[in-house]
Amino acid sequence: MKGDVETYHENGQWHNKIEGTTEMLGSHDTKAAAVEKGRELAREREVEHFIRNMDGTIGERNS
């Protein structure tokens, strides 16, 4: 499945998933850890990486 990687906050933790799915690719205690892993996943998959703020808005986007 080809989809962008999304880093977001939910239930007190930071998560990564493929955008448009509910499949979680990992959970992290800190935003920094989730962002690092999300970037790695996006590079491997050759897709965009969207980093959401705690309120759900897109805070950063990386190619």
Secondary structure as the mmCIF struct_conf table of DSSP 4:
data_model
#
loop_
_struct_conf.conf_type_id
_struct_conf.id
_struct_conf.beg_label_comp_id
_struct_conf.beg_label_asym_id
_struct_conf.beg_label_seq_id
_struct_conf.end_label_comp_id
_struct_conf.end_label_asym_id
_struct_conf.end_label_seq_id
STRN STRN1 VAL A 5 GLU A 10
TURN_TY1_P TURN_TY1_P1 ASN A 11 GLY A 12
STRN STRN2 GLN A 13 ILE A 18
TURN_TY1_P TURN_TY1_P2 GLU A 19 GLY A 20
BEND BEND1 THR A 21 THR A 21
STRN STRN3 MET A 24 HIS A 28
BEND BEND2 ASP A 29 THR A 30
HELX_RH_AL_P HELX_RH_AL_P1 LYS A 31 ARG A 45
TURN_TY1_P TURN_TY1_P3 GLU A 46 GLU A 46
STRN STRN4 HIS A 49 ARG A 52
TURN_TY1_P TURN_TY1_P4 MET A 54 ASP A 55
BEND BEND3 GLY A 56 THR A 57
STRN STRN5 ILE A 58 ASN A 62
#
